[in-house]
């Protein structure tokens, strides 16, 4: 896992791959962790969809920077979910040590899924809540491909945020199907759900566009987040939207915010914490994500590709970190990255005339990678062709699209 640190702080340590935390139903998380010795905690790992009991949380005034106080929770809505067969439950040892100390009475923990259409502001919201840029953000839709996990911890709680790919009305390739599967998996394991809608860009259609995801709606505390309210500017219009979404089935509260300006996001965090269940610490308290550094390095390069190149090229690329050799300063770390494209003709676009486009991509990527790692790097980017990888399930798996924490190199 990646740990929170400053530039002068010690290097982050990565959790062993076998110890990467998986989803676990609420009761199993509490039971197994409470029964395990303090030094070596255990977690139950399951893919079952639990039937939650109704939980009446305290009424909360959702004061916000747009209109002041007075936005109360709507009545709890109920949604009948489809029962699924339980998978086999196994117990995995988790990370022991000083960072996983005994939790105080009343400690809360759980998963908070952020669901929305492309470009609704999901990644911007998670980055704001975590206090660090974990998810890449561009103006282009479908930038996020994986479920990105961010962790917010204090002594009395641990909130695990799940930033998900944008929900699309239809699937155009195998990659789209894999991303929607990631969304549904996050929803199935959420303890708190946030649906986020762009208030400035046809929010009613955006809500209807979430239909593929809402089919799997769980009966957990759920809030509708009206994002980009600063771009609406009309108080009556925002009030109209609030009343409309409060009347929707399964929505317990409506929270108007501007994630980009960090306006109203404190209310989002407050609401989530009030509705988190009682539970144990699942990650070291100083961890901010479970993903390895290589994953974030690849995402930084992919972000620069989305920002630099036009039309279909960014969507046809996937980045893999072939190697990362760490060296003691003043020597630079050595990073070899491979950019996979779908067609031979796209290599020339990525490289550019005389290598100009590649030089720009490398420079912009290296700058952000050095900020992320806190030390200088030498970055070598190579371009390879993997014909039609977005339509090929074997290629999706080989390139790590099914597992963002995968370390095995893809076959060439």
C-alpha positions as CSV (number, residue, x, y, z in Angstrom):
1,X,0.0,0.0,0.0
2,X,1.1,3.6,-0.5
3,X,1.6,5.5,2.7
4,X,1.2,9.2,3.4
5,X,4.5,11.0,3.6
6,X,6.2,14.3,2.9
7,X,9.2,14.8,0.5
8,X,11.7,14.4,3.5
9,X,9.9,11.4,5.1
10,X,11.1,7.8,4.8
11,X,10.2,5.9,1.7
12,X,6.8,4.2,1.7
13,X,6.6,0.5,2.1
14,X,4.4,-1.7,-0.1
15,X,2.1,-4.3,1.4
16,X,2.8,-7.8,0.1
17,X,0.5,-8.7,-2.8
18,X,-1.0,-11.6,-0.8
19,X,-2.0,-9.1,1.9
20,X,-3.8,-6.7,-0.4
21,X,-7.1,-6.3,1.3
22,X,-10.2,-7.6,-0.4
23,X,-13.9,-6.8,0.2
24,X,-15.5,-8.4,3.1
25,X,-19.1,-8.3,4.4
26,X,-19.5,-6.1,7.5
27,X,-20.3,-8.8,10.1
28,X,-17.5,-11.0,8.9
29,X,-15.0,-8.1,9.1
30,X,-16.0,-7.4,12.7
31,X,-16.1,-11.0,13.9
32,X,-12.8,-12.2,12.4
33,X,-10.8,-9.1,13.3
34,X,-12.2,-8.9,16.9
35,X,-11.3,-12.6,17.5
36,X,-7.7,-12.3,16.1
37,X,-4.6,-11.5,18.2
38,X,-3.6,-7.9,18.1
39,X,-0.2,-8.6,16.4
40,X,-1.6,-10.6,13.5
41,X,-5.1,-9.6,12.5
42,X,-7.2,-11.6,10.2
43,X,-10.0,-10.6,7.8
44,X,-12.7,-12.6,6.1
45,X,-12.6,-12.4,2.3
46,X,-15.8,-13.0,0.5
47,X,-17.7,-12.0,-2.6
48,X,-21.1,-12.3,-1.1
49,X,-23.7,-9.6,-1.2
50,X,-24.9,-9.3,2.4
51,X,-28.5,-8.4,3.4
52,X,-28.1,-5.4,5.6
53,X,-30.3,-4.7,8.5
54,X,-32.1,-1.4,8.6
55,X,-30.0,1.2,10.5
56,X,-31.5,4.5,11.5
57,X,-28.7,7.0,11.8
58,X,-28.9,10.3,13.6
59,X,-30.7,13.1,11.8
60,X,-28.1,15.5,10.4
61,X,-28.4,19.1,9.2
62,X,-26.5,19.2,6.0
63,X,-25.3,22.8,6.1
64,X,-23.5,23.8,2.9
65,X,-21.7,26.8,1.6
66,X,-24.3,27.5,-1.1
67,X,-27.4,28.1,1.0
68,X,-26.5,27.8,4.7
69,X,-28.0,25.3,7.0
70,X,-31.3,23.4,6.9
71,X,-31.0,20.6,4.4
72,X,-32.1,17.6,6.4
73,X,-31.9,14.0,5.4
74,X,-34.9,12.7,3.5
75,X,-36.8,9.7,4.8
76,X,-35.0,6.4,4.5
77,X,-35.9,4.7,1.2
78,X,-36.1,1.0,0.7
79,X,-35.1,-0.9,-2.4
80,X,-35.6,-4.6,-2.9
81,X,-32.4,-6.2,-4.0
82,X,-31.9,-9.5,-5.8
83,X,-30.3,-12.2,-3.7
84,X,-27.1,-13.7,-5.0
85,X,-25.4,-17.0,-4.1
86,X,-22.7,-16.7,-1.5
87,X,-19.2,-17.6,-2.5
88,X,-16.8,-19.6,-0.4
89,X,-15.3,-17.6,2.5
90,X,-11.7,-17.8,3.3
91,X,-9.5,-16.1,5.9
92,X,-6.3,-14.4,5.0
93,X,-3.7,-13.1,7.4
94,X,-3.4,-9.3,7.3
95,X,-0.5,-7.0,8.1
96,X,0.5,-7.1,11.7
97,X,2.6,-4.7,13.6
98,X,2.6,-1.4,15.5
99,X,0.4,0.4,13.0
100,X,-2.5,-1.9,13.6
101,X,-3.2,-1.2,17.3
102,X,-6.4,-1.9,19.2
103,X,-9.3,0.3,18.0
104,X,-11.1,2.5,20.6
105,X,-14.7,1.8,21.5
106,X,-17.1,3.0,18.8
107,X,-14.5,2.8,16.0
108,X,-16.1,3.0,12.6
109,X,-14.9,1.6,9.2
110,X,-16.3,0.7,5.8
111,X,-16.3,1.1,2.1
112,X,-17.8,4.3,0.4
113,X,-18.5,3.8,-3.3
114,X,-18.6,6.9,-5.5
115,X,-20.8,6.2,-8.6
116,X,-21.6,8.5,-11.5
117,X,-21.6,9.1,-15.2
118,X,-18.3,10.1,-17.1
119,X,-17.0,13.5,-16.1
120,X,-19.4,13.9,-13.2
121,X,-16.5,14.7,-10.8
122,X,-16.0,11.4,-9.0
123,X,-12.2,11.5,-9.1
124,X,-12.0,15.1,-8.1
125,X,-14.2,14.4,-5.1
126,X,-12.2,11.5,-3.9
127,X,-8.9,13.4,-4.3
128,X,-10.4,16.2,-2.2
129,X,-11.6,13.8,0.5
130,X,-8.3,12.0,0.7
131,X,-6.3,15.2,0.5
132,X,-4.0,13.9,-2.2
133,X,-4.2,13.3,-5.9
134,X,-4.7,9.5,-6.3
135,X,-7.1,9.4,-9.2
136,X,-6.1,11.1,-12.5
137,X,-8.4,13.9,-13.7
138,X,-8.8,15.2,-17.3
139,X,-11.6,16.9,-19.2
140,X,-12.2,13.8,-21.3
141,X,-14.8,11.2,-20.3
142,X,-13.8,7.7,-19.3
143,X,-10.4,8.6,-18.0
144,X,-10.8,6.3,-15.0
145,X,-10.5,2.6,-15.9
146,X,-10.0,0.9,-12.6
147,X,-11.6,1.0,-9.2
148,X,-9.2,3.4,-7.3
149,X,-9.0,3.0,-3.6
150,X,-8.3,5.9,-1.2
151,X,-8.1,5.7,2.6
152,X,-9.0,8.4,5.1
153,X,-8.1,7.5,8.7
154,X,-8.3,9.0,12.1
155,X,-8.1,7.4,15.6
156,X,-11.8,6.7,15.7
157,X,-12.6,5.8,12.0
158,X,-11.3,4.5,8.7
159,X,-13.2,5.4,5.6
160,X,-12.2,3.5,2.4
161,X,-13.3,5.4,-0.7
162,X,-13.9,3.7,-4.0
163,X,-13.6,5.9,-7.1
164,X,-15.1,4.0,-10.0
165,X,-15.2,4.3,-13.8
166,X,-17.9,6.3,-15.3
167,X,-21.2,4.5,-16.0
168,X,-22.0,4.3,-19.7
169,X,-25.4,3.6,-21.2
170,X,-24.0,0.9,-23.5
171,X,-20.8,-1.1,-23.9
172,X,-18.8,-0.5,-27.1
173,X,-16.0,-3.0,-26.4
174,X,-14.8,-5.6,-23.8
175,X,-13.0,-2.9,-21.9
176,X,-16.3,-1.0,-21.3
177,X,-17.8,-4.2,-19.9
178,X,-14.9,-4.8,-17.6
179,X,-15.2,-1.2,-16.3
180,X,-19.0,-1.6,-15.6
181,X,-18.2,-4.9,-13.8
182,X,-15.8,-2.9,-11.6
183,X,-18.6,-0.4,-10.8
184,X,-21.1,-3.1,-9.8
185,X,-18.5,-4.9,-7.7
186,X,-17.8,-1.7,-5.8
187,X,-21.5,-1.1,-5.3
188,X,-22.1,-4.7,-4.1
189,X,-19.5,-4.2,-1.3
190,X,-20.3,-0.7,-0.3
191,X,-21.3,0.3,3.2
192,X,-22.2,3.8,2.1
193,X,-23.1,4.9,-1.5
194,X,-22.7,8.2,-3.2
195,X,-24.3,8.9,-6.6
196,X,-22.7,12.0,-8.1
197,X,-24.5,14.0,-10.8
198,X,-23.3,17.1,-12.8
199,X,-25.8,19.8,-11.7
200,X,-24.8,22.1,-14.6
201,X,-25.2,19.6,-17.4
202,X,-28.6,17.9,-17.8
203,X,-28.7,16.3,-14.3
204,X,-32.0,14.5,-15.1
205,X,-30.5,12.7,-18.0
206,X,-27.4,11.9,-16.0
207,X,-29.5,10.3,-13.3
208,X,-31.3,8.2,-16.0
209,X,-27.9,7.3,-17.4
210,X,-27.0,5.6,-14.2
211,X,-29.7,2.9,-14.9
212,X,-27.1,0.2,-15.7
213,X,-25.5,0.7,-12.2
214,X,-28.8,1.3,-10.3
215,X,-29.9,-2.2,-11.2
216,X,-27.5,-3.4,-8.5
217,X,-28.5,-0.8,-5.9
218,X,-28.0,-2.1,-2.4
219,X,-30.0,-1.1,0.7
220,X,-27.3,1.0,2.3
221,X,-27.2,4.7,3.3
222,X,-27.2,6.5,0.0
223,X,-26.7,10.2,-0.8
224,X,-27.1,12.0,-4.2
225,X,-24.3,14.5,-4.7
226,X,-25.1,17.5,-6.8
227,X,-21.6,18.5,-8.1
228,X,-20.6,21.7,-10.0
229,X,-23.3,23.8,-8.3
230,X,-21.0,26.8,-8.6
231,X,-21.6,26.6,-12.4
232,X,-25.4,26.7,-12.0
233,X,-25.5,30.1,-10.3
234,X,-29.3,30.0,-9.8
235,X,-30.4,29.2,-6.3
236,X,-34.0,28.3,-7.3
237,X,-32.6,25.9,-9.9
238,X,-30.5,24.1,-7.4
239,X,-33.4,24.0,-4.9
240,X,-35.5,22.4,-7.7
241,X,-32.9,19.8,-8.3
242,X,-32.6,19.0,-4.6
243,X,-36.3,18.4,-4.2
244,X,-36.4,16.3,-7.3
245,X,-33.6,14.0,-6.2
246,X,-34.8,13.7,-2.6
247,X,-38.0,12.2,-4.0
248,X,-36.1,9.4,-5.9
249,X,-36.3,5.9,-4.5
250,X,-33.3,4.9,-2.4
251,X,-31.9,8.4,-1.9
252,X,-31.5,9.4,1.8
253,X,-30.0,12.8,1.3
254,X,-29.0,15.3,-1.4
255,X,-25.7,17.2,-0.9
256,X,-24.9,20.2,-3.2
257,X,-21.2,20.7,-3.7
258,X,-18.4,21.9,-5.9
259,X,-15.6,19.3,-5.7
260,X,-13.2,21.4,-7.7
261,X,-13.4,24.3,-5.3
262,X,-13.8,22.0,-2.2
263,X,-17.1,23.7,-1.4
264,X,-19.5,21.5,0.5
265,X,-17.2,18.5,0.5
266,X,-16.9,18.7,4.3
267,X,-20.6,17.9,4.4
268,X,-20.0,14.8,2.2
269,X,-17.3,13.5,4.6
270,X,-19.5,14.3,7.6
271,X,-22.5,12.4,6.1
272,X,-20.4,9.4,5.2
273,X,-18.8,9.2,8.7
274,X,-22.2,9.4,10.4
275,X,-23.5,6.5,8.4
276,X,-20.4,4.2,8.5
277,X,-21.0,1.1,10.5
278,X,-19.0,0.1,13.5
279,X,-15.9,-1.8,12.4
280,X,-12.2,-2.4,12.9
281,X,-9.2,-0.8,11.2
282,X,-8.6,-2.7,7.9
283,X,-5.4,-0.9,6.8
284,X,-2.5,0.7,8.6
285,X,-3.6,4.1,9.8
286,X,-1.0,5.9,7.7
287,X,-1.9,4.2,4.5
288,X,-3.6,6.2,1.8
289,X,-4.1,3.4,-0.8
290,X,-3.6,-0.3,-1.4
291,X,-2.2,0.2,-4.9
292,X,1.6,-0.1,-5.5
293,X,3.7,2.8,-6.7
294,X,4.0,1.3,-10.1
295,X,0.2,1.6,-10.6
296,X,0.3,5.4,-9.8
297,X,3.3,5.9,-12.0
298,X,1.5,4.3,-14.9
299,X,-1.7,6.4,-14.2
300,X,0.4,9.6,-14.3
301,X,1.7,8.7,-17.8
302,X,-1.8,7.8,-18.9
303,X,-3.1,11.1,-17.7
304,X,-0.5,13.0,-19.7
305,X,-1.5,10.9,-22.8
306,X,-5.2,11.9,-22.3
307,X,-4.2,15.6,-22.0
308,X,-1.8,15.7,-24.9
309,X,-3.3,13.5,-27.7
310,X,-6.6,13.9,-29.4
311,X,-9.6,11.8,-30.7
312,X,-9.3,8.1,-30.3
313,X,-5.6,7.8,-29.5
314,X,-5.8,8.2,-25.6
315,X,-8.5,5.6,-25.4
316,X,-6.4,3.1,-27.5
317,X,-3.5,3.2,-25.1
318,X,-2.6,1.3,-22.0
319,X,0.5,2.0,-19.9
320,X,2.6,-0.7,-18.2
321,X,5.6,-0.1,-15.9
322,X,8.1,-2.7,-17.0
323,X,10.6,-1.9,-14.4
324,X,11.4,0.6,-11.6
325,X,14.9,0.5,-10.2
326,X,15.3,2.6,-7.1
327,X,18.6,4.2,-6.4
328,X,20.1,6.2,-3.6
329,X,20.2,10.0,-4.2
330,X,21.8,11.8,-5.9
331,X,21.4,9.0,-8.5
332,X,18.1,8.9,-10.3
333,X,15.5,6.1,-10.2
334,X,15.3,4.2,-13.5
335,X,11.8,3.7,-14.8
336,X,10.9,1.8,-18.0
337,X,7.3,2.3,-19.2
338,X,5.6,0.7,-22.1
339,X,2.7,2.3,-23.9
340,X,0.5,-0.2,-25.7
341,X,-1.5,1.0,-28.7
342,X,-4.0,-0.8,-30.9
343,X,-2.6,-0.1,-34.4
344,X,0.8,0.4,-36.0
345,X,-0.2,3.8,-37.3
346,X,-0.7,5.1,-33.7
347,X,3.0,4.7,-32.9
348,X,3.8,7.6,-35.2
349,X,1.2,9.7,-33.5
350,X,2.6,9.0,-30.0
351,X,6.2,9.6,-31.0
352,X,5.6,12.6,-33.2
353,X,7.7,14.2,-35.9
354,X,11.4,13.8,-34.9
355,X,10.3,12.4,-31.5
356,X,8.8,15.8,-30.5
357,X,5.5,14.4,-29.1
358,X,7.3,11.7,-27.1
359,X,9.8,14.2,-25.7
360,X,6.9,16.3,-24.4
361,X,5.1,13.3,-23.0
362,X,8.2,12.1,-21.2
363,X,8.9,15.6,-19.8
364,X,5.4,16.2,-18.5
365,X,5.2,12.7,-17.0
366,X,8.6,12.8,-15.4
367,X,7.7,16.1,-13.6
368,X,4.6,14.7,-11.9
369,X,6.3,11.3,-11.2
370,X,9.1,13.1,-9.3
371,X,6.5,15.0,-7.3
372,X,4.7,11.8,-6.4
373,X,7.8,9.9,-5.5
374,X,9.7,12.8,-3.9
375,X,12.9,12.1,-5.8
376,X,14.5,12.4,-9.3
377,X,13.8,9.8,-11.9
378,X,15.0,8.9,-15.4
379,X,12.0,7.9,-17.5
380,X,12.2,5.7,-20.6
381,X,8.9,5.3,-22.5
382,X,8.6,2.8,-25.3
383,X,5.6,2.2,-27.6
384,X,4.4,-1.3,-28.5
385,X,1.4,-2.5,-30.6
386,X,-1.2,-4.9,-29.2
387,X,-3.7,-5.3,-32.0
388,X,-7.3,-4.6,-30.8
389,X,-6.5,-5.1,-27.1
390,X,-9.8,-3.4,-26.0
391,X,-11.8,-6.1,-27.6
392,X,-9.7,-9.1,-26.5
393,X,-10.4,-10.5,-23.0
394,X,-7.0,-12.2,-22.9
395,X,-5.2,-8.9,-23.7
396,X,-7.2,-7.1,-21.0
397,X,-6.1,-9.6,-18.4
398,X,-2.5,-9.6,-19.7
399,X,-2.3,-5.8,-19.5
400,X,-3.6,-5.7,-15.9
401,X,-7.0,-4.2,-16.6
402,X,-8.7,-6.9,-14.4
403,X,-6.3,-6.3,-11.5
404,X,-4.7,-2.8,-11.0
405,X,-2.3,-4.3,-8.4
406,X,-0.8,-6.9,-10.8
407,X,3.0,-7.0,-10.9
408,X,3.6,-9.8,-13.5
409,X,4.8,-8.3,-16.8
410,X,2.5,-8.8,-19.9
411,X,3.5,-11.1,-22.7
412,X,4.9,-9.4,-25.7
